[in-house]
Amino acid sequence: MFRNLFALLAGAVLLILGFMFSVLVLAVVAVLGLAAWGYLRWKTRKFRRAMQEQSPDGQVIDGEAIVVEEYGVGTNNVLLGDPPRQ
């Protein structure tokens, strides 16, 4: 009986400790992510300002272009015994 009670108590304590650890890890990851985002915003502020000055009304039109080159392929039938053409 004491064995079951001890197992239940130990399981509850481990569950609470695991939950507290996961909350702590989540908070640390959130703070590090926010710090990285702030660092990138700070480092790219001159670039963003220059991009806004170059574009009309502060809008950037982004697009993609694909160049397709068309060409014709000629085929020659070669038979045995025909002299080669130049």
Helices and strands as residue ranges (DSSP letters): H 2-43, H 45-54, G 56-58
